[in-house]
């Protein structure tokens, strides 16, 4: 069973406002081995040309070696057009691949700024679309190994382990340094485990 670390989710979210993500968190907890740590709702900021940019990654998974996998979950219907996969937010449409890659680059840059460029963060990504079957993954501008869509939703944990294999525990302090970096990005709130367990008792 993976270790789950709660982030700055609001009490409203813990009561069910983000039910799909909470369900995915339960799946990751129960299907990944104990070699993994899963952070949920990691917020990042980045200074760019005098402005502060903001973003969020739904899940950040770490193995014992301090290697990182970011998972962006997109619920509901998606659109495939212009060689990309898009999510409609009502007043605007955003490229799913551009969103996750921007977040990955920003996290890598912030880590380099805080820890040092020479060390380098080993970071990968997955896009999880539990409600949508991607028709033409290559046409959507995505690597097939980096997307888990509706027909493959039961394979999420297996794909996580393929992209981010288990590793020998780091004895040099690197993994702890990476853990500390992600812990700094959020405030701890009521235990996510308690919310998941309460949901399971109600089923």
C-alpha positions in Angstrom: 0.0 0.0 0.0 1.4 3.4 -1.0 1.9 6.2 1.4 -0.5 9.1 0.9 0.4 12.6 1.9 -2.5 15.2 1.9 -2.0 18.7 0.5 -3.9 21.9 0.9 -7.3 20.4 -0.1 -10.2 22.4 1.4 -12.6 20.7 3.8 -15.2 21.1 1.0 -13.0 19.0 -1.3 -12.6 16.3 1.4 -16.4 16.2 1.8 -16.8 15.2 -1.9 -16.3 18.3 -4.1 -13.5 16.6 -6.0 -14.8 13.1 -5.9 -13.1 11.7 -9.1 -9.6 12.7 -7.7 -10.4 11.3 -4.3 -11.4 8.0 -5.9 -8.1 8.0 -7.9 -6.2 8.7 -4.7 -7.8 5.6 -3.1 -6.8 3.5 -6.1 -3.2 4.7 -6.0 -3.1 4.1 -2.3 -4.4 0.5 -2.5 -2.7 -0.7 -5.7 0.8 0.8 -5.5 3.3 -1.0 -3.2 4.7 0.7 -0.2 7.8 1.8 -2.1 5.8 4.8 -3.4 4.7 8.0 -1.9 1.8 9.9 -3.4 1.3 13.7 -2.9 -2.1 15.0 -3.9 -2.9 18.5 -5.1 0.6 19.9 -5.4 0.5 23.7 -6.1 3.4 25.4 -7.8 4.4 29.0 -8.4 7.0 30.4 -10.8 8.3 33.9 -11.4 8.3 34.8 -15.1 9.1 38.2 -16.6 8.0 40.0 -13.4 4.8 38.0 -13.0 3.9 35.0 -10.7 2.5 32.0 -12.6 0.4 29.5 -10.7 -0.4 25.9 -11.4 -1.4 22.6 -9.8 -0.6 18.9 -10.4 -3.2 16.4 -9.3 -0.8 13.7 -8.2 3.0 13.6 -7.7 4.3 10.0 -7.1 7.8 9.5 -5.7 9.7 6.2 -5.5 12.4 5.4 -2.9 15.2 6.8 -5.1 13.6 10.2 -5.2 12.5 9.9 -8.8 9.2 11.7 -9.7 6.1 11.1 -11.7 3.5 13.8 -12.2 -0.1 12.7 -13.0 -2.6 15.1 -14.5 -6.2 13.8 -14.3 -8.8 15.1 -16.8 -12.4 14.1 -16.1 -15.3 14.1 -18.5 -15.2 14.7 -22.2 -12.2 15.8 -24.1 -11.7 17.1 -27.6 -9.2 16.0 -30.3 -8.4 18.7 -32.8 -5.4 20.3 -34.5 -3.2 17.4 -33.5 -3.8 18.0 -29.8 -6.0 16.8 -26.9 -8.1 19.6 -25.4 -10.2 20.2 -22.3 -13.1 22.6 -22.5 -13.4 24.9 -19.4 -16.4 26.8 -20.6 -14.9 30.1 -21.4 -11.6 28.7 -22.7 -10.1 25.5 -24.1 -6.7 24.3 -23.0 -4.3 21.8 -24.5 -3.9 18.9 -22.0 -0.3 18.1 -23.1 0.7 21.8 -22.9 -0.7 22.0 -19.3 1.2 19.0 -17.9 4.4 19.9 -19.7 4.3 23.5 -18.4 3.8 22.2 -14.9 6.6 19.7 -15.2 9.0 22.4 -16.5 8.0 24.8 -13.8 8.5 22.2 -11.0 11.9 21.3 -12.5 12.9 24.9 -12.7 11.8 25.7 -9.2 13.6 22.7 -7.8 16.8 23.8 -9.7 16.4 27.3 -8.2 16.0 26.0 -4.6 18.4 23.0 -4.6 20.8 23.7 -7.5 20.9 23.0 -11.2 23.7 20.5 -11.1 21.6 18.0 -9.1 18.6 17.9 -11.5 15.2 16.4 -10.7 14.4 13.1 -12.5 10.7 13.8 -13.4 8.2 12.1 -15.8 4.5 12.5 -16.4 1.2 10.7 -17.1 -2.1 12.0 -18.3 -5.1 10.1 -16.8 -8.5 10.4 -18.6 -10.8 8.0 -16.8 -13.9 9.0 -18.8 -12.6 9.5 -22.3 -11.2 7.1 -24.9 -8.6 8.8 -27.0 -9.2 8.0 -30.6 -5.8 8.9 -32.1 -3.2 9.2 -29.4 -0.4 10.0 -31.9 -2.6 12.7 -33.5 -3.3 14.2 -30.1 0.4 15.0 -29.7 0.9 12.5 -26.9 3.2 9.5 -26.4 1.0 6.4 -26.0 3.1 5.4 -22.9 2.2 8.7 -21.2 -1.6 8.5 -21.4 -4.1 6.2 -19.6 -7.6 6.7 -21.0 -11.0 5.1 -20.2 -10.3 1.6 -21.7 -7.1 1.4 -19.7 -8.3 3.0 -16.5 -7.8 -0.3 -14.5 -4.2 -0.3 -15.6 -3.3 3.1 -13.9 -1.1 1.6 -11.2 0.6 -0.8 -13.6 1.4 2.2 -15.9 2.7 4.2 -13.0 5.1 1.4 -12.1 6.2 1.0 -15.7 7.1 4.7 -16.1 8.4 5.0 -12.5 9.8 1.6 -11.5 10.5 0.8 -7.9 14.1 1.4 -6.8 16.5 0.7 -4.0 16.0 3.1 -1.1 18.3 6.1 -1.4 20.9 6.2 1.4 22.5 9.5 0.5 19.7 11.8 1.5 18.6 12.6 -2.1 15.1 11.1 -1.7 14.6 13.0 1.5 15.6 16.2 -0.2 13.0 15.6 -3.0 10.3 14.7 -0.4 11.1 17.9 1.5 10.8 19.9 -1.6 7.3 18.7 -2.3 6.2 19.0 1.3 7.0 22.7 1.1 4.4 23.3 -1.6 1.3 22.7 0.6 -0.3 22.8 4.0 -1.4 19.7 5.7 -5.2 19.5 6.2 -7.5 16.8 7.7 -6.3 13.3 6.9 -7.2 12.1 3.4 -7.1 8.5 4.7 -10.0 9.2 7.0 -12.1 10.5 4.1 -11.3 7.5 1.9 -12.1 5.1 4.7 -15.4 6.9 5.4 -16.4 6.7 1.7 -15.6 3.0 1.6 -17.8 2.3 4.7 -20.7 4.1 3.0 -20.6 1.9 -0.2 
